[in-house]
Amino acid sequence: MDSMTSWILGNTPGDFISPALLERIAGDSFKFMDRAIARENLILFKRAADESHAIFFLFFGTLLGAVRESNFIEHDYDTDVGMMEEGRPRLAEAAQLLIQAGFEFVRCKDRGRFLTFMRKGEFIDIYVAKKDRRFPRRQCWNMDGSLLPYDLLTEFVNLEFSGESFLVPRRYEELFVVMYGTDWRVPKKNCSAHVPFDIFHPYRSTLMLMRTYLPRKTLRRIKHFIKKS
């Protein structure tokens, strides 16, 4: 087993970042993406994934751009895709094809649950969905620290984007509300996806956390109590 495969499968502890990525970040860490190269990279990634039967889906800013603008977001920095834990062995196979296509394996965090490939100075970030549990009876997905309701990543549909068909979460609009707020249709620069708690919007974040992690029966009781008080 080569070192890249070991990183992807989570067999190697610690984090990894390549000199090539460090050089790229040192040069211009806040450069907006070249959308033409990003599109080319995503198509190459899809071909490698399809050939290896590695199932992935568009996620975060790439999904938002595909739905809202039918394009990559102009002021985004990279391409984001997601996959499930069980897809990692297939991803390790696809990674060999990506290297042949000119990609570099440049980053690995959290035992292979956050991975980055780079080609022509543009990144593809891969988020591996990890099942998590907040409060004893409520499951969720952990995507590199973003905690998302479990039922929003259990069904997928196809979406046409850049001349290809990609898997996306079926309930993507609900997902956007969780990650970006109810005004997700309004383009905003420097707006990252939802994190577990936003100190600048504590009331909204508390409601989001309650809706995401508390059992539905508990939520109904809280609503009933608020109405009576």
JOGI-V282113 format. One record per helix or strand of 3 or more residues. SS is the DSSP state (H for helix, E for strand). FROM is the first residue (numbers start at 1). TO is the last residue. If there is no record, write none. Layout:
SS_FROM_TO, SS_FROM_TO
This chain:
H_3_8, H_19_28, H_35_52, H_60_68, E_79_84, H_85_100, E_104_109, E_114_119, E_122_133, E_139_143, E_146_149, H_150_153, E_156_161, E_164_169, H_172_180, H_199_213, H_216_228
